[in-house]
Amino acid sequence: MPEKDYFVHESSYIDEPCQIGKGTKIWHFSHIMQNSQIGENCNIGQNVVISPGVVLGNGVKVQNNVSIYTGVICEDDVFLGPSCVFTNVINPRSFIERKDEFKSILIKKGATIGANATIICGHTIGRYALIGAGAVVSKDVPDYALLVGNPSRIIGYVCQCGQRLTFNEAGQAQCPSCDERYIFSKESGVRGKE
């Protein structure tokens, strides 16, 4: 049997078949279920459940106590904060099976979901968006948006590095931390300056 090029703590369970990329680390008391896909160099914290069919890209960090249910797709470099929550059915009942009604959640490249945030199924979190701790997201989130509250609302925009952006009257911003430049328009939202 070939040696694995990823790490799994002895207290965790890996159901076969599934894919786990090179350099990934899976820590204490986690359960990776069959047919899930985990990319390279991911970090899966303690007490994490990854359900069948979940897809995690490269460099994804999942903090402790997160359950990622069927229908969730995380692109590269996504950060899932401690105890954040995903749903996959809009109207669950314990006495009605609705597995054929699962709705997906797409979390695009570089997005961050804060601790204890809840993401309602059927929505997309945009690239490099930042969802604040405890927020409840019940609609699509644009790229680079900063959301807080319940229900969540956009209170600004952030750079790829996570710093908050301040746009001038011409709709331009420069990150105070990394100097990356951005443009904002009502039609296309925030985009990096070419």
Buried (B, 14 or more C-beta within 10 A) or exposed (E): EEEEEBBBEEEBEBEEEBEBBEBBBBBEBBBBBEBBBBBBBBBBBBBBBBBEBBBBBBBBBBBBBBBBBBBBBBBBBBBBBBBBBBBBBEEEEEEEEEEEEBEBBBBBBBBBBBBBBBBBBBBBBBBBBBBBBBBBBBEEBBBBBBBBEEEBEBEBBBBBEBBBBEBEEEEBBBBEEEEBEBBBEEEEBBEBEE
